Amino acid sequence: MQQDALISAPELTRRARVARVLIDSSVPHLDRFFDYEVPPSMAEQAVAGIRVKVPFGHQQLAGFIVEILEDHATTMKLRPLSKIVSEQVLLFPEVLATASEVATRYAGTLWDVVRSAIPARAAKVEKEELTTTAPSLPAGPNQLNHYENGAQALDAWASGEVLRAVATWIPNLQGFWPEFLMDAARPVLERSQRVLIIVPDARDLKILSSYLDQYYGVDSYARLQADDGPTPRYRNFLRAIAGHVQIVIGTRSAALCHLPDLGLMIVWQDADQSHREQRAPYQHSREVALLRSTQAGISLLIASSSRSVEAQRLVGTGWATELKLPRDLLRTHTARVVATTNDFELERDPTLARARIPSLAWREASKALETGPVLVQVARTGFVPAVACQDCRTLARCTRCQGPLHIAGKNSHVACRWCGEQFHDYRCQNCSSPRIRAASVGAERTAEELGLAFPKVSVISSTGAKPIEKIPDKPALVVSTPGVEPLVEAGYAAVLLLDADKMLAHDSLRNAEEVLSRWFTAASLARSQGVVVLTGNPSPAGASLVRYDPAGFAERELAERHDVALPPALRSAVVSGLGAQRFIAALDQATRARVQIHGPTVFDGPPLTHRYVLFFSYADGHEVTSALRHLRSSMSAAKDPVVNIAVDPYDVL
């Protein structure tokens, strides 16, 4: 109830129709419901789930009614609702319950979770007459029948049984990945239930949309993403929550979209960090789906071309059933993967030196170009993104700001990536040598080198700044950075994975897992008769790619994390900000007994800030995050310095 309400004497207790409201505020100590009296003029319109305006102090705040209390006894003089913004019910009990679980799991505020789930209102859309469209379900064999436990999963989903599964999608078995996801959804759709599919980003959403347009009908689904604009997004949201469509697809914010009679949720490529919300409380759509599946009893499929360590943990604990292709079919339907090293004397062969491709990769690419396109994946964009001294190998730095130096193009001078300062006669700060070399080569330089080595073949460059979605199925060299590889209908004849050592050299707990995911994504674009060539020195990640065994790598990673007590074998939280020291000092003994506290790491200001890393078990997770959430609320009420809490962050180490 409102703290500023006027409290009357007990004998003046009165009964009223009361609306319990979640207000639009991210302030931690206001993270609760507030009671308002429903005026007689709003008696019929005021129901749970609608948008309202309420008085709060000297201002008017937006909010949602979460509950109506009929004939509620109160000793307070409650302020009335100011306005019913819309009579459209948007916040449903099942979504509110899951959002509350998400807020607790991530030590955040409920409003921050709800605002990410419900798009901004477009008033004119509420006046439109929305039509119901049933998808035209394609007939034919279901590829999940080829997977171990696949037939059992399809039977469970067809009968309405709740089953949670983790699947590694194998290319070339029966089409592209959207077909795999829709094969999983088919038994649920045939029961007239609904399916929610969450993909990492707009690129994947466009691919899935194109597939649905072609095989299910352009009006058979609702698409939820911010890039579509507020009006189309709100229209699709209303179509989804009203049950006008059976299929809803979207990016991370769609994970909490209400669907009547939701039978199955699917999360695609859960290792992709685009699934993590960029605003507090930084929830991951995989974890939102897990909580929602448990809370509401909904089936769940986590599918990927690789395997995240978190997904492998679900399989290892028995919480999810594993769907995988038998080894004999795996060998038949995947490209041949071969590894090479960088020990070849490139200077003995000028052609190879220009192409930057080891001997084996050169032969395979030349052979593959006779039948189709070849994909070349490189680590970085740009021409020469890093420069070093030719004599002492010291990385070149700007003398003004100490930023890294690079060469932007073929005719460009050495320049600073940070401040833009150009150096026409740069000398090494360590040995004074004027000679420089490329410390790394980007996509543009690689494309130029390949053009010289293959003068009769067209060279295409696809980067994050200039992505290319699709190319024709004819011989071409496609140089791409990870995540923006163009699609080819028949698949690439060969895939060359360059810069493997540079990718794996990044100092991060998650790096090998992330790099392997990029490799498997690229490898999945090769045709089954094609070849994937991995350069670089031998590594566990490379061995996993050669065996085409992402689950095995994830299992080993998880075992090693258990041995050293690191995420995701444990849960974690990062507490940072001006008040971090005071926050950690204020933790109660019960919470301290459940967590390992590391830190502080001090960041020089002004102002001076601190960062702490907390580790705790899954069994203690609810108690720990609840305590963190409650303490931040208490400190907020006391006007202590604000702290930021990130639970289970990707880059904790």
Helices and strands as residue ranges (DSSP letters): E 6-7, G 10-12, E 14-23, G 28-30, E 33-37, G 40-42, E 51-56, E 59-74, E 76-77, E 83-84, H 93-105, H 110-117, G 123-127, G 143-146, H 150-159, E 164-168, H 177-190, E 194-198, H 202-215, E 221-224, G 226-228, H 230-241, E 247-250, G 252-256, E 262-268, G 273-275, H 285-296, E 299-304, H 309-316, E 321-323, H 327-333, E 336-339, G 346-348, H 350-355, H 359-368, E 374-377, E 386-389, E 405-407, E 414-416, E 422-423, E 436-440, H 443-453, E 459-462, E 477-480, E 492-497, H 500-504, H 511-523, E 526-534, H 540-547, H 550-564, E 571-577, H 580-585, H 589-592, E 596-603, E 609-616, H 621-637, E 644-647
